[in-house]
Amino acid sequence: MTPVLIVLNAGSSSLKFQVFDMPDEAEPRLAWKGLYEGLGGDAHFIVRDTNGAILDERSWDPGEELGHEEALMHLIAWLREHQEGRKLVAIGHRVVHGGAAFSSPVLVDESVLQSLEVLVPLAPLHQPHNLEPIRIVRRRLPGMPQVACFDTSFHQSQSDIATLFALPREMRERGVRRYGFHGLSYDYIASVLKHYDPRLAEGRVIVAHLGNGASLCALQGGVSIATTMGFSALDGLPMGTRCGAIDAGVVFFMLREMKLSPEAAERILYTESGLLGVSGLSNDMRVLRANAAANVDSRRAIDLFVYRILREIGSLVAALGGIDGLIFTAGIGENDAATRAEVASGLAWAGLTLDERANSTGGPRISTGAGPDVWVIPTNEELVIARQTRSVLSAAQTRLAS
């Protein structure tokens, strides 16, 4: 039977999944992908094949109370009905925060799970949801190997100075430092860039992961040198609903002058700010673009997004000592030609010259001339999780055999 693994990415009311075949000594191969959304309410399940064709779909009424546990067990049952000579051998999980302790993916046991739970205060809106499916599997499928793959681990290569805040040592010792996120996405881009441009893969590259969550990463020879996110996934660029970098004094103002509770302030910064907060309309760049001509706040949100990208790229160019290439990825980066054009225009000082026709069709190479190369490369975080899960399982089997 062909061994398969499930890759899970859990949100507060959603469960994304991909199923990979694991042929011997070959790259994990996508078999199915799907999503549960509306968990806890009007739940909906959909699964597609590798061509995007719908294989199955189902909805549940709110009274049926489908949560993450019921969704996960429904998925396991669905796989058993459709496995066609396949056998589930492991589950890989996206976990946002690995802290300083986890610099690589890890096979989950009780001590690992407890260590990851300690990190919940560092990522309060992500970590609990990432860990919930791990608990469910340990309870409902005891003995099933599970591997945690971290968004922070890719940035462990950064220098000590790059991770420091100018705060008392005691705070550093309690874990207050720059970690960086979106590491699974940057790991994928670093792994495939050599197939697009071998020379650039060894050079000074800035990757723009622009989606509802957004950040930038400076790569030197495929290794993370600096990134815009820091202690939490709130830092850096403005995002769909997150504020990005902000003067800490604003938080004190919210608490003291506006009399907000810490929970209320956190909710505003994470879920009511960013493109949504500035525009007052939407966190979706497509909606903002469609309304930009008539709605000044929509235009302002777009302009701020691009302005902050350009400011942060400037800082990363300084960290790298120059720039050889710029990579756009994730939802906005891969699909919004206008944002790419505005960013490229703002980087004319660095020698970037955009090929407008290539940009309008999505590239992949969208630059021209002798300046830094600009590429559009779709990310694939799930494949990275599948690769890492396979690697961890292989290492564990080798240890057992020795």
N, C-alpha and C positions, 0 to 999 in steps of 0.2 A: 504493500500500500504506500501511496505517496504521503510523506509527512507534510502537515500544514501547520501554520501558526496564524493566530488572530492578532492583529494590531488594534489596540483600543485607544481612543482619545475621548475622555469623558468631560462634559460640561455640566452646568447646574441643572439643565433640563434636556440634555442631549447625550447621545452616545454614538460617536462615529466609529466605524470599524472597516478594516480591510482584511481580507483573507489571502494569505500567500502560500503557494506551493513551494516546497523546499527540496528541489531535485538535488541529487548528490553533487557536491563540489561545483555548484552553479549558483548564479545570482537568484535570490528569492524572486518568484514570479507571481504577479498579481493574478488572483482567480476571480474574486468578487469584492465589491465594496458597497457600503451602504450607510444608513443613518437611522437612528431613532431620534425623533424630536418631539417636543411637547410633553416630555415625561412629567408625570404628576398632574396632567390635565388632558388635553386632546392629543393623545399620543399617536404618532404615525411612524410606520416602518417602511423603508424602501431599500431594495438591494438591486444592484446592477452588475452586468458582466463587464469585461474589460473594454468593450466597445460602447458602453454607456446604455445598452438596452436594459429595460426594466425586466427583472426576472420574477420579482414578487413584490407585493405591496399590501399593507394592511393598516387599518386605523382602529383605535379603541375609543370608546366613550369615556368621558371624565369619571363616571362612576366606577369604571373598572380599575382605576388607580394603578396604572402601569408605571412603576418606578424603575430605577436602574437595575435592581435585582431581577425583576420580572423580565425586563428587556434583555438582559444578559442571558438568562436561562432560555428565553424564546430564541435568541440567536443560536445558542448551543443546540437546541432541538432542531432548528432550521438546518443547521449544518449537518446534523446526523441524517436528516432526510435527503439531503442533496450531496452528500460527500463523494459519491461516485468513485470509490477506491481510494479515498483520502482518510487520513487519521490525524486528528488534532494532537499535537505534541507539546505545544507551549502557547503562552499568551504574552505579548509584549505591550507595555504601557508607556504612553507619553506621561512623564511626570515633570512639571514645570521646574521645581526647585530641588536640586541635589545638595545645596549648601557647599561648604568647603570640603566635606568628608567624601563626597562621591564625585570623583573626577572621570568616571567611566560607568557604563551600564553595569547593573548588578543583578544577580539572581536573588529574588526576594525571599527572605525568611522572616521570622517574627522579629528578630533584632533589627533587621533592615527596615521593616515597616515601622517599628517604634521610632527609629532615628528619623525617618521621613515625616512622621507625625509631629516631631519636635519642630520641624521647619514650617509648619502651618502658619505661624505668625509672620513669616517672611513673605508668604504668598497667600493671604487669607481668602482671596476670591478664586484661586486656581487649585491650590494643593489639596484641599479637602475633596474636591470632585475627582481629581486624578487618583486619589488613594481609595476611594469608595469601591470601584470595581475590583481592586486588588483584594480588599477585605471580603467581598462577595465570593470571589473565586476560591479564596482560602477556606471559606465556610461551606460552599456548595460543591466545589470540585477539589477536595483535598488531594494533595499529591500532584496536581497539575503545575508544572514549572511555570513561573512567572518572572519576567525580566523587566526592571524599571529602567527607562532610558530618559536622560535628563536634558532639558533645554539649557541648563547652566554649564554642563561639563565641557562643551566645546571651548569655552572661554577660560578654562583653567590654565591655558598656556600663557596668559597675559602676565606681565611683570608685576611684582609686588607694588610698585609705585602706581601702575595703572589701576589697581584695585582699591587703593587707599582713599578714604575720606579724611579730611582734616579735622578729625574728632579725637577725643581722648582715647588712649590705648584700651581702656576698659571696654569701650563700646566695640572696638575691633575684636576684642577677645570674646564678646558676646555675639559675634557674627555680623556686625554692622560693617559692611564693605561692599564694593561693587562686584556683582556676580555676572551680569549679562544674561540675556535670554535669546530665544529663537535659535538656539544652538543647533538643533536638529536640522533646521533649514539651512543654516550656514555650512554645516557639515556636508549636506548633500551638494550644495553649490561647489564647495571646495573639491569634492570627489569627482565631479563631472566636468569641471572647467577645462581640464587637460584635453578632453575630447573636442571642445570647441576651439581652444587656442592654447596649445602647450606652452608657448612663451609666456602668455599672460598668467597662466597658472602658477608660474614661479615668480611673478612680479608683485607689484603693489596694487592691490585691488580693493575697492570699496563695494560692498554688496548692500543694496537697498531692499530690505524685506518690507514691502509696503502693502499692508492690508488693514483690516480692522484693528489689528495690533501692528505696530510699525517700529522698526529700528534699523540702524545701520551698523555694519561691522567692517573694520579694516583688517584685511588679510595680507600677510607677507608670506609668499610661498605657500599659501593655503592654510596658514596658521593665524589664529585670532590674536591681533595686537591690541585692539581697542574696540569698544562698542558703545552705543549710546544709552542702552538700558543699564541700570546700576543695581541698587539694593533690591528693587522690586520691578515688576513689569509695568510700573507707572511712569518710569523715568524716560527722558529722551525726547523723541518726536511727539507732537500731538497725534492722537490716534482717533479711532472711530468715536469712542466715548470716554477715553482717558486723556488727562490734561497734558501729559508729557512733563518735561522739566519745568519746575516751578520754584520760586523763592519760598523757602521754608517758613518765612514770615507770613505768607498768605494763610498757611495752616493755623498759625497762632491767631491771626485775625478772625478766621472762621470760628475758632473755639472761644475766644475771649469776647470779641465784639458782636459776632452774629449769634453767640450762645448756642452753637451747634454741639451736639454730642460727637465724640470721636467716630462713632458709627455713621452718623449723618454726614460728617465731613468726608469720610472715606467713600461713602456712596456717591457723593457729588464728584469727587476726583476720579473715581473709577468708571462710573456709569452715566454721568450727566454732563461731561465735559467734552474736550476734543472737538471733532468736527460737528457733533451734535450740539454741544454747548454753544459754540461760536455761531453756528448757522441758525440755531433754534428750529431747525427743520428735520435734519436727518444725519445719521452717521454713515450713510451710503454715498460714496463718491459719485456714483452714477446719477443719483437724485440731485446732488449738489450741482453737477455739471449741467444737468437739464434745466436747472432753475437759475443758474448763475447770471444770465443776462438780465433777468427781471428782479432778482432778489439780491440786494446788496450784501446781506449777511451770508448767503451761500457763497458769493464771490470772495468775501472776506475770509471765510473758513478755508477755502481752497488756497488763497494767497498765503495765509499763515502757514498752512501745511507745507507748501513749497518753500517758503522763506526759511522755515526751521530746518528742512532737509538741507538746503544750501548752507546754512550756518553750521550745521553739524558735519556736513561733508568737509567744509573748510578745516574744522578741528581735526578730523581724521586724516586729511591730507598732511597736516602738520605732524601728526603722530607717525605717519609712514615716511615722511620726508619726500613726498611727491606722490603722483598717481599715474599708474599705467592703464588702469581700466576701471569701468563702472558697470556693475551688474544690477539689473532690475529683476525682482522676483516677487512672488506672492500676488494676492488678488489685484490690487491697484497696480503694482509694478508690472505684472504680466499683461494686464488688459486695458489700462488707461493710457492711451498714446498721448493725450493732452498733458497729463502730469509728467510723463517722460520728457516731452518736448520742453516744458517750462523749466524743468530741472536742468536739462542739457543747455538751454539758453543761458541760464544763470551761471553755468560753469564754462562759459566761453573763455574766461580768463585763464583757465587751465588747459586750453587748447582743444576742448571738445567741439566736434563739428557733427551735427546730426544729419543723417540721411533721412529726409522727411518721408520719402516713399517707403523705405524699409521700416521706419517707425510706425507708419500707418497700418502696415500689414503684420506687425508684431515681430519683425526681425527673422532670425535671432540676432544678427549683428545689425545695429542701427546707427553706426557711426561711419564717417568717411574721413579721408585725409590722414595726416601723419600724427595727429594728436592721440590722446588716450582712447582706447577702444571701448565701445559701449555695446552691451549685449542684453538681450531679454532671455532669461533662462527659467523655465518653470521649475518650481521647487517640488520636492517629494519627501516630506518628513516621514511619511509612513514607511517608505522603502528603507530609510535610514534605521528606523526602529526594527524593521524586519532583519536587516543586516546585523545590527547590534545584538538582537535576540539570538540569532543563529550563532554568532561568534561566542556569546556567553555560554550557550548550551554546549557548543563544541568543546570549549575549554573545560567545562565541568565534566563532560564525558571523558576527556583525556586524563583529568586528575583521577577520576574513579578507576580508570583502566591501569594507571601506573602504580 
